[in-house]
Amino acid sequence: MDWRQYIHSDPEILVGKPVVKGTRLAVDFIIGLFAEGWKEGQVLENYPTLTPDALQAVFAFAAECMREEALYTEHIWLRKA
């Protein structure tokens, strides 16, 4: 999936955060919904401007970012809250 067809960054929209094209829905916001337990159907129903392909692009973008950046701390998964 080429996420570039669906995700872009514009300094005039949400201070340049990556968003789904044609919306003000930031990638991190959408991922956060899933992290809170939302299901794909709930997201699509509540945000009708999104498509299943756009959601797939959100995750493709996030996966690529994780491959390219070290955004985690060594042994973070071993820490207790």
Secondary structure, DSSP 8 states (H G I E B T S, - for coil): --GGGTEE--TTSGGG--EETTS--BHHHHHHHHHTT--HHHHHHH-TT--HHHHHHHHHHHHHHHHHS--S-TTGGG---
